[in-house]
Amino acid sequence: MNKNPIHVIGGGLAGSEAAWQAAEAGVPVVLHEMRPVRGTDAHKTDGLAELVCSNSFRSDDAQTNAVGLLHAEMRLAGSLIMSAGDAHQVPAGGALAVDRDGFSEAVTNKLEAHPLITIQREEVPGLPPADWDQAIIATGPLTAPGLAQSIAEVTGADALAFFDAIAPIVHFDTIDMDICWFQSRYDKVGPGGTGKDYINCPMDKEQYLAFVGALLEGQKTEFKQWEGTPYFDGCLPIEIMAERGVETLRHGPMKPMGLTNAHNPSVKAYAVVQLRQDNALGTLYNMVGFQTKLKHAEQVRVFRTIPGLEDAEFARLGGLHRNTYINSPTLLDHSLQLKSRPGLRFAGQITGCEGYVESAAIGLLAGRFAAAERLGHAPALPPITTAFGALLNHITGGHIVSDDEPGKRSFQPMNVNFGLFPPVEAPKSEGKRLRGKDKTVAKRRAVTSRALADCREWLGLPSRAEAAE
Ligand SMILES: Cc1cc2nc3c(=O)[nH]c(=O)nc-3n(C[C@H](O)[C@H](O)[C@H](O)COP(=O)(O)OP(=O)(O)OC[C@H]3O[C@@H](n4cnc5c(N)ncnc54)[C@H](O)[C@@H]3O)c2cc1C
């Protein structure tokens, strides 16, 4: 075996997990963390895996919640982040919340004590040198400027973003297609299109004016002082567009031109909200041009007033944040490796996932993939039916890259959610079809039990039945 270590840059959620997984596989690791030599705008300590804001890993329900499922899969895979989280949990109902200091200290102690891990407190100022033949960049949303600039040079400036501009994403099966219809503007087919690529939600004048009023009145989140105000043309939040005049949205993302309501062809809509397919599975649709700083609860309230979205369930809500991340679907291969530089992987939030748990999960995969290569094996990819595989697929291939909005980046960060999994048939109860909430819960249970069985198989673990024998 090549005895060179794997270099992990960044000792946050992803880098800590990546280092642990690689070392547990028997491969030496050097973990480079710049704190306390250099800080970030959000970190306050020099601990590894510091939680910069909330202390919650969100729901721990592995049967009906996608992030709870990811917890369970990470536990099966021997996750350091999950074992430290479990050991330092504090009461939080169905969520897994942790004592942030105890958690970070536990991660730091475990990594420091591992015989195969060396921790170097230093900033890595640019891309890893050529003799670091296996390296993982896990420097997060606040990557130090020198390294960020080097990443932009190797990926192309357009491929590295410093802010996200997130439009909400809706689960397709919660859109009322008796009100909405499929049609591209002017029936334009476009590359790879069919002329029916968008879902359209029609509004009359009264509905439009009420909607604009709700946007103006809705509560917004503020930028943090260090974030600045990253508004640029082509990417304004909808509420800022609404502030510019009552007609602005109707001439922008909500313009009704070139669209005929299939359910009511003789009546021209006054305004139209469009949703575009977001993933290859066709389970998720994003609200075109609807990036917003409205508070999450306000988004749900206001967007459910849109005709056809009254019962919409959101896989992701909108936002604008400072966030360093790369255009992973075009840059990375399926094992998180930069296509233009084999041996260099990315992990964590910088790949375009969102959240502590998701960042750690992608770190877990990157650590395993790099270790496998170091040991002379091809990385074994998790099946797309698992939470690991569904999230990895969003980052490296599942998202449909759209180029019909010049200047905008269609790939935006995302939490794990059920829309990323291949759908299942809703199970029946006593031979009868389920409806409403019962149907949703039954489908989720079917997805999670399939995921856990497939995850066990991927990890080479006995099935639950075998383990119980
Ligand atoms: C302000 C803010 C608040 C957030 N709040 C939440 C929240 O409440 N809940 C949630 O789930 N997610 C939250 N996130 C999103 C995300 O989950 C976290 O940022 C998460 O920590 C990302 O994990 P990571 O490992 O990718 O990056 P990080 O945990 O940030 O780790 C990156 C590490 O790399 C180090 N580093 C950076 N550049 C270099 C370099 N050149 N050389 C060496 N080391 C370097 C940093 O010091 C840091 O320790 C928040 C993000 C931000 C920015």
The ligand as a MOL file (V3000), in Angstrom:
LIG
                    3D

  0  0  0     0  0            999 V3000
M  V30 BEGIN CTAB
M  V30 COUNTS 53 58 0 0 0
M  V30 BEGIN ATOM
M  V30 1 C -23.3930 31.4600 9.8380 0
M  V30 2 C -23.8200 30.0530 9.5170 0
M  V30 3 C -24.7900 29.4500 10.3090 0
M  V30 4 C -25.1900 28.1390 10.0360 0
M  V30 5 N -26.1180 27.5440 10.8230 0
M  V30 6 C -26.4740 26.2670 10.6450 0
M  V30 7 C -27.3930 25.6240 11.5360 0
M  V30 8 O -27.8780 26.2240 12.4790 0
M  V30 9 N -27.7210 24.3380 11.2970 0
M  V30 10 C -27.1940 23.6310 10.2780 0
M  V30 11 O -27.5260 22.4330 10.1270 0
M  V30 12 N -26.3240 24.2070 9.4100 0
M  V30 13 C -25.9480 25.5080 9.5680 0
M  V30 14 N -25.0660 26.1180 8.7040 0
M  V30 15 C -24.6700 25.4040 7.4770 0
M  V30 16 C -23.6210 24.2810 7.6230 0
M  V30 17 O -24.2600 23.1450 8.0740 0
M  V30 18 C -22.4760 24.5470 8.5320 0
M  V30 19 O -21.7790 25.6330 8.0290 0
M  V30 20 C -21.5180 23.3270 8.6680 0
M  V30 21 O -20.6100 23.6250 9.6640 0
M  V30 22 C -20.8000 22.9760 7.3820 0
M  V30 23 O -19.8740 21.9450 7.6230 0
M  V30 24 P -18.4740 21.9090 6.8470 0
M  V30 25 O -17.6610 20.8400 7.4700 0
M  V30 26 O -18.7170 21.8620 5.4090 0
M  V30 27 O -17.8260 23.3430 7.1750 0
M  V30 28 P -17.3190 23.9060 8.5870 0
M  V30 29 O -17.9740 23.1780 9.6980 0
M  V30 30 O -17.4290 25.3670 8.5200 0
M  V30 31 O -15.7900 23.4870 8.6020 0
M  V30 32 C -14.8510 24.0490 7.7350 0
M  V30 33 C -13.5480 24.1810 8.4940 0
M  V30 34 O -12.5190 24.5220 7.5810 0
M  V30 35 C -11.6690 25.4720 8.1880 0
M  V30 36 N -10.9760 26.1750 7.0780 0
M  V30 37 C -11.4910 27.0460 6.1830 0
M  V30 38 N -10.5520 27.4030 5.2770 0
M  V30 39 C -9.4230 26.7300 5.6140 0
M  V30 40 C -8.1020 26.6850 5.0530 0
M  V30 41 N -7.7690 27.3760 3.9480 0
M  V30 42 N -7.1600 25.9150 5.6650 0
M  V30 43 C -7.4760 25.1890 6.7770 0
M  V30 44 N -8.7110 25.2010 7.3400 0
M  V30 45 C -9.6750 25.9530 6.7550 0
M  V30 46 C -12.5970 26.3180 9.0410 0
M  V30 47 O -11.9090 26.9530 10.0890 0
M  V30 48 C -13.5860 25.2680 9.5480 0
M  V30 49 O -13.2050 24.7090 10.7860 0
M  V30 50 C -24.6240 27.4270 8.9460 0
M  V30 51 C -23.6610 28.0500 8.1540 0
M  V30 52 C -23.2540 29.3550 8.4370 0
M  V30 53 C -22.2060 29.9850 7.5830 0
M  V30 END ATOM
M  V30 BEGIN BOND
M  V30 1 1 1 2
M  V30 2 1 2 3
M  V30 3 2 2 52
M  V30 4 2 3 4
M  V30 5 1 4 5
M  V30 6 1 4 50
M  V30 7 2 5 6
M  V30 8 1 6 7
M  V30 9 1 6 13
M  V30 10 2 7 8
M  V30 11 1 7 9
M  V30 12 1 9 10
M  V30 13 2 10 11
M  V30 14 1 10 12
M  V30 15 2 12 13
M  V30 16 1 13 14
M  V30 17 1 14 15
M  V30 18 1 14 50
M  V30 19 1 15 16
M  V30 20 1 16 17
M  V30 21 1 16 18
M  V30 22 1 18 19
M  V30 23 1 18 20
M  V30 24 1 20 21
M  V30 25 1 20 22
M  V30 26 1 22 23
M  V30 27 1 23 24
M  V30 28 2 24 25
M  V30 29 1 24 26
M  V30 30 1 24 27
M  V30 31 1 27 28
M  V30 32 2 28 29
M  V30 33 1 28 30
M  V30 34 1 28 31
M  V30 35 1 31 32
M  V30 36 1 32 33
M  V30 37 1 33 34
M  V30 38 1 33 48
M  V30 39 1 34 35
M  V30 40 1 35 36
M  V30 41 1 35 46
M  V30 42 1 36 37
M  V30 43 1 36 45
M  V30 44 2 37 38
M  V30 45 1 38 39
M  V30 46 1 39 40
M  V30 47 2 39 45
M  V30 48 1 40 41
M  V30 49 2 40 42
M  V30 50 1 42 43
M  V30 51 2 43 44
M  V30 52 1 44 45
M  V30 53 1 46 47
M  V30 54 1 46 48
M  V30 55 1 48 49
M  V30 56 2 50 51
M  V30 57 1 51 52
M  V30 58 1 52 53
M  V30 END BOND
M  V30 END CTAB
M  END
